[in-house]
Amino acid sequence: MKLKFALSAALLALTSQGFAQTKWDLPAAYPATNFHTENLTQFAADVDKASGGKLKIQVHANASLFKAPEIKRAVQGGQAQIGEILLANFQNEWQVFGVDGVPFLADSYDSAKKLWGVQKPVLEKKLGEQGMMVLYAVAWPPQGIYTKRTLASAADMKGLKWRAYSPATARIAELVGATPVTVQAAELGQAMATGVIDSYMSSGSTGFDSKTFEHIKNWYDTQAWLPKNAVIVNKASFDALDAPTKQALLKAAADAEVRGWAASQKANGETLEKLKANGMQILTPPAALKADMKKVGDTMLTEWLDKAGPEGKQLVDAFRK
C-alpha cells in the first residue's frame, strides 16, 4: 500500500512538473503600478488559469529585463517569447508602426479604436513576415504638454529641452524649435531631476508614474494623439504550444484588450485628478497654441504620408471613411 502511494505521489509530481514546463518571459517598459502593466499581470494570470498551469508568463516591469527600444528585437530573436512594445517607437523601421503618433489624426478613444481597426491587419502581416504575431493593443490616454513654462503659442516652446521617446516626438521638437533629448520612461524622473529635460508630451498616466509634479507644474490638455502599446509574441514559441493552450492565450489576449481600453479611460480621469492633488495645473490650451499644434500635426501627417507611400495613404483613407 505504501509503495502504491509513493508511486502515485511520484507520478503526480512528474505530471505537475510536465504541466508547468512552458515558461515565457514578458519584458515591459513601464512600472508595475501602471495600468498597462497591471493589465499584463492580469493577462498572465488568466493564461495560467485557462491553460491549467501549462503556460506561465513572467512579467518583467519597468525595463528590468530589456529597455523599451530592445523589446521588439528580443521577441523577434527569441530572447523573450512575448513582450509589450510602444508601436510608435518603431516608426523609423516601418512608418505604419507610428501612425498613431501622428498628432491630431486620431485624438479620442473612439477614433483611436477605429484607427487600430484599420492598422491591425497591416501590422499582423508585417509582424508575420518578421516571425511574430500581435496578440492585442491598448491605447495610452490622450497626450498633452508638460512644461515649466506658461505657453500662449508654439513660439513659447522655442529652446525647451524636450523629451523625445519616438521619431514623432523628436519631430515635434524640431517643428516648434525645442531641443529633442532621447529619454525612455524608466529614466524620466531622473532626467527631470537633473535638468536634462524641462518639458515633454505624454499622458496623465506617465506624468503621475514619473512624479512629474515634483519638477513641472503645467500640463496642457492638447489631446494630441493616443499611442498604443502592443503585446507581441514570437511565432515559433506560439506554434510550439498545444491547441488548447493557444486558445487559452488568444482568449486571454482578447479579454485583455477590452479590459485595457477601459482601464486607459479610467486611468486618464484618475491620474489627472491625482496630478491636480499634487499641485499640477491642468490647463486648456490657448487658441493660438491649439492652432499652432494643429499645423504641426498637418505637417507631420503630410511627411508621414510621403514616407509611408501608397500603403500609408490606403490606411489613412480607410480610417477617414
C-alpha positions as CSV (number, residue, x, y, z in Angstrom):
1,M,0.0,0.0,0.0
2,K,2.8,2.4,1.0
3,L,4.6,1.5,-2.3
4,K,1.4,2.2,-4.3
5,F,1.0,5.5,-2.5
6,A,4.7,6.5,-3.2
7,L,4.4,5.6,-6.8
8,S,1.1,7.6,-7.1
9,A,2.8,10.6,-5.4
10,A,5.8,10.4,-7.7
11,L,3.6,10.2,-10.8
12,L,1.6,13.2,-9.7
13,A,4.8,15.2,-9.1
14,L,6.1,14.3,-12.6
15,T,2.7,15.2,-14.1
16,S,2.7,18.5,-12.3
17,Q,6.2,19.3,-13.4
18,G,5.3,18.4,-17.0
19,F,2.2,20.6,-16.8
20,A,4.2,23.8,-15.9
21,Q,7.0,23.2,-18.3
22,T,6.3,26.2,-20.6
23,K,7.5,29.4,-19.1
24,W,7.6,32.7,-21.0
25,D,9.3,36.0,-20.2
26,L,7.4,39.2,-20.9
27,P,9.5,42.3,-20.8
28,A,7.6,45.6,-20.3
29,A,8.9,49.2,-20.1
30,Y,6.6,50.7,-17.5
31,P,6.3,50.5,-13.7
32,A,4.3,47.6,-12.1
33,T,1.7,50.2,-10.9
34,N,1.0,51.5,-14.4
35,F,-2.4,50.4,-15.8
36,H,-0.7,48.7,-18.8
37,T,1.5,46.6,-16.6
38,E,-1.4,45.7,-14.2
39,N,-3.3,44.6,-17.3
40,L,-0.3,42.4,-18.4
41,T,-0.2,40.9,-14.9
42,Q,-3.9,40.0,-15.1
43,F,-3.4,38.7,-18.6
44,A,-0.6,36.4,-17.4
45,A,-2.8,35.2,-14.5
46,D,-5.7,34.5,-16.9
47,V,-3.4,32.5,-19.2
48,D,-2.1,30.4,-16.3
49,K,-5.6,29.6,-15.1
50,A,-7.2,28.9,-18.5
51,S,-4.2,26.7,-19.6
52,G,-4.4,24.7,-16.4
53,G,-0.9,25.9,-15.5
54,K,0.6,24.7,-18.8
55,L,1.8,28.2,-19.8
56,K,3.2,30.5,-17.2
57,I,4.1,34.1,-18.2
58,Q,6.5,36.1,-16.0
59,V,6.0,39.9,-16.4
60,H,9.3,41.9,-16.1
61,A,8.1,45.5,-15.4
62,N,10.0,48.9,-15.7
63,A,12.5,47.9,-18.3
64,S,14.1,45.4,-15.9
65,L,14.8,42.7,-18.5
66,F,15.1,44.8,-21.7
67,K,14.9,48.5,-22.3
68,A,11.9,49.8,-24.3
69,P,13.6,50.0,-27.7
70,E,15.1,46.5,-27.3
71,I,11.9,44.6,-26.6
72,K,10.8,44.0,-30.2
73,R,14.2,42.6,-31.2
74,A,14.3,40.4,-28.1
75,V,10.9,38.9,-29.1
76,Q,11.8,38.6,-32.7
77,G,15.1,36.8,-31.8
78,G,13.6,34.6,-29.2
79,Q,15.4,36.0,-26.2
80,A,11.9,36.7,-24.8
81,Q,8.9,34.8,-26.1
82,I,6.5,37.6,-25.6
83,G,6.8,41.4,-24.9
84,E,5.0,44.7,-24.8
85,I,6.1,47.5,-27.1
86,L,5.1,51.1,-27.8
87,L,4.3,50.8,-31.5
88,A,5.4,54.4,-32.3
89,N,8.9,53.6,-31.1
90,F,9.5,51.7,-34.3
91,Q,8.3,54.2,-36.9
92,N,11.8,54.6,-38.4
93,E,11.8,50.8,-39.2
94,W,8.3,51.0,-40.9
95,Q,6.1,54.0,-41.0
96,V,2.8,52.2,-40.2
97,F,4.2,51.4,-36.7
98,G,3.9,55.1,-36.0
99,V,0.6,56.1,-37.5
100,D,-1.0,56.5,-34.0
101,G,1.8,59.0,-33.2
102,V,0.8,61.5,-35.9
103,P,-0.7,64.4,-33.9
104,F,-4.4,65.0,-34.2
105,L,-5.0,62.2,-36.7
106,A,-6.9,60.2,-34.0
107,D,-7.5,62.3,-30.9
108,S,-10.2,60.5,-29.0
109,Y,-10.7,56.9,-27.7
110,D,-13.4,56.3,-30.4
111,S,-11.1,57.5,-33.2
112,A,-8.1,55.6,-31.8
113,K,-10.1,52.4,-31.8
114,K,-11.1,53.0,-35.4
115,L,-7.5,53.6,-36.3
116,W,-6.5,50.3,-34.6
117,G,-9.2,48.5,-36.6
118,V,-7.5,49.5,-39.9
119,Q,-3.9,49.3,-38.7
120,K,-4.1,45.9,-37.1
121,P,-4.4,43.7,-40.3
122,V,-1.5,45.6,-41.9
123,L,0.5,45.2,-38.7
124,E,-0.3,41.5,-38.5
125,K,1.1,40.9,-42.0
126,K,4.3,42.8,-41.2
127,L,4.9,41.1,-37.9
128,G,4.2,37.8,-39.6
129,E,7.0,38.4,-42.1
130,Q,9.2,39.1,-39.1
131,G,8.3,35.8,-37.3
132,M,5.9,37.4,-34.8
133,M,2.2,37.9,-34.0
134,V,0.3,40.7,-32.3
135,L,-1.9,39.5,-29.5
136,Y,-3.6,42.7,-28.5
137,A,-3.1,46.5,-28.3
138,V,-4.2,49.1,-25.7
139,A,-4.1,52.9,-26.2
140,W,-2.5,55.3,-23.8
141,P,-4.6,58.2,-22.6
142,P,-4.6,61.4,-24.8
143,Q,-1.3,63.2,-24.9
144,G,-0.7,66.7,-23.5
145,I,2.3,69.0,-22.9
146,Y,4.2,69.1,-19.6
147,T,6.3,72.3,-19.3
148,K,7.8,74.5,-16.7
149,R,6.8,77.5,-18.9
150,T,3.4,79.1,-19.5
151,L,2.5,78.6,-23.1
152,A,0.4,81.1,-25.2
153,S,1.5,79.7,-28.5
154,A,4.1,77.4,-30.0
155,A,6.6,80.2,-30.1
156,D,6.9,79.9,-26.4
157,M,8.2,76.3,-26.8
158,K,11.4,77.5,-28.5
159,G,14.5,76.4,-26.7
160,L,12.7,73.9,-24.4
161,K,14.7,70.8,-23.5
162,W,12.1,68.4,-24.8
163,R,11.9,64.7,-24.0
164,A,11.7,62.6,-27.2
165,Y,10.8,58.9,-27.0
166,S,9.8,58.3,-30.6
167,P,10.5,59.7,-34.1
168,A,7.2,61.7,-33.9
169,T,8.0,63.3,-30.5
170,A,11.5,64.2,-31.8
171,R,10.0,65.8,-34.9
172,I,7.5,67.9,-32.9
173,A,10.5,69.4,-31.1
174,E,12.2,70.3,-34.4
175,L,9.0,71.9,-35.7
176,V,8.5,74.1,-32.6
177,G,12.2,75.0,-32.1
178,A,12.7,72.9,-29.0
179,T,15.7,70.6,-28.4
180,P,14.9,66.9,-28.5
181,V,16.5,64.7,-25.9
182,T,16.0,60.9,-26.0
183,V,14.7,59.7,-22.6
184,Q,12.9,56.4,-22.0
185,A,10.0,56.2,-19.5
186,A,12.1,54.4,-16.9
187,E,14.6,57.3,-16.9
188,L,12.1,60.2,-17.0
189,G,12.2,61.1,-13.3
190,Q,16.0,61.3,-13.2
191,A,16.1,63.3,-16.4
192,M,13.8,66.0,-14.9
193,A,15.6,66.0,-11.5
194,T,19.0,66.6,-13.2
195,G,17.7,69.2,-15.6
196,V,18.3,67.1,-18.7
197,I,14.7,68.0,-19.8
198,D,12.2,70.6,-18.8
199,S,9.3,69.6,-21.0
200,Y,7.7,66.7,-22.8
201,M,4.5,65.4,-24.3
202,S,2.7,62.4,-22.8
203,S,-0.4,61.3,-20.9
204,G,-1.5,61.9,-17.3
205,S,-0.5,58.4,-16.5
206,T,3.1,58.9,-17.4
207,G,3.1,62.2,-15.6
208,F,1.9,60.6,-12.4
209,D,4.1,57.4,-12.7
210,S,7.2,59.6,-13.0
211,K,6.2,62.1,-10.3
212,T,6.5,64.9,-12.9
213,F,4.6,67.2,-10.5
214,E,7.8,67.3,-8.4
215,H,9.6,69.1,-11.2
216,I,7.0,70.6,-13.6
217,K,3.7,72.3,-12.7
218,N,1.9,72.8,-16.0
219,W,0.1,70.3,-18.2
220,Y,-1.7,71.5,-21.4
221,D,-4.5,69.1,-22.3
222,T,-4.0,69.1,-26.1
223,Q,-5.4,65.6,-26.6
224,A,-2.9,65.3,-29.5
225,W,-2.9,61.5,-30.0
226,L,-3.4,58.2,-28.2
227,P,-0.3,56.0,-28.9
228,K,-0.7,52.3,-28.4
229,N,1.2,49.6,-26.6
230,A,1.0,46.2,-28.4
231,V,1.7,42.8,-26.9
232,I,3.6,40.7,-29.5
233,V,4.7,37.1,-29.4
234,N,7.4,35.0,-31.1
235,K,5.6,32.9,-33.7
236,A,7.8,29.8,-33.2
237,S,7.1,30.0,-29.4
238,F,3.3,30.3,-30.1
239,D,3.4,27.4,-32.7
240,A,5.1,25.2,-30.1
241,L,2.1,25.4,-27.8
242,D,-0.7,22.7,-28.0
243,A,-4.1,23.7,-29.4
244,P,-5.9,24.2,-26.0
245,T,-3.1,26.4,-24.7
246,K,-3.1,28.5,-27.9
247,Q,-6.8,29.0,-27.5
248,A,-6.3,30.0,-23.8
249,L,-3.7,32.6,-24.8
250,L,-5.8,34.1,-27.6
251,K,-8.9,34.3,-25.4
252,A,-6.9,35.9,-22.5
253,A,-5.5,38.4,-25.1
254,A,-8.9,39.4,-26.4
255,D,-10.1,39.9,-22.8
256,A,-7.0,42.0,-22.0
257,E,-7.6,44.3,-25.0
258,V,-11.2,45.1,-23.9
259,R,-10.1,45.5,-20.2
260,G,-7.1,47.6,-21.2
261,W,-9.0,50.2,-23.2
262,A,-11.5,50.6,-20.3
263,A,-8.6,50.8,-17.8
264,S,-7.0,53.5,-20.0
265,Q,-10.1,55.7,-19.9
266,K,-10.4,55.2,-16.2
267,A,-6.7,55.9,-15.6
268,N,-7.0,59.1,-17.7
269,G,-9.6,60.6,-15.3
270,E,-7.9,59.3,-12.1
271,T,-4.4,60.3,-12.9
272,L,-5.4,63.9,-13.9
273,E,-7.1,64.2,-10.5
274,K,-4.0,62.8,-8.8
275,L,-1.8,65.3,-10.7
276,K,-4.0,68.2,-9.6
277,A,-3.9,67.0,-6.0
278,N,-0.1,67.1,-6.2
279,G,-0.1,70.7,-7.4
280,M,-0.1,70.2,-11.2
281,Q,-2.2,72.8,-13.2
282,I,-4.3,71.0,-15.8
283,L,-4.7,73.7,-18.5
284,T,-6.9,74.1,-21.6
285,P,-4.6,75.1,-24.4
286,P,-5.0,78.7,-25.5
287,A,-6.5,79.1,-29.0
288,A,-3.1,80.1,-30.6
289,L,-1.3,77.1,-29.1
290,K,-4.1,74.8,-30.3
291,A,-3.9,76.3,-33.8
292,D,-0.1,76.1,-33.9
293,M,-0.1,72.4,-32.7
294,K,-2.8,71.6,-35.4
295,K,-0.4,73.0,-38.0
296,V,2.4,70.8,-36.6
297,G,0.0,67.8,-36.9
298,D,-0.8,68.7,-40.5
299,T,2.9,69.0,-41.4
300,M,3.6,65.7,-39.8
301,L,0.8,63.9,-41.5
302,T,2.0,65.1,-44.9
303,E,5.5,63.9,-44.0
304,W,4.2,60.6,-42.8
305,L,2.2,60.0,-45.9
306,D,5.2,60.8,-48.1
307,K,7.3,58.3,-46.3
308,A,4.6,55.6,-45.9
309,G,3.7,55.7,-49.6
310,P,0.6,54.0,-51.1
311,E,0.3,51.7,-48.0
312,G,0.0,54.7,-45.7
313,K,-2.4,56.5,-47.9
314,Q,-4.7,53.5,-48.1
315,L,-4.6,53.1,-44.3
316,V,-5.4,56.8,-43.7
317,D,-8.2,56.8,-46.4
318,A,-9.8,53.7,-44.7
319,F,-9.6,55.4,-41.3
320,R,-11.2,58.6,-42.6
321,K,-14.1,56.8,-44.3
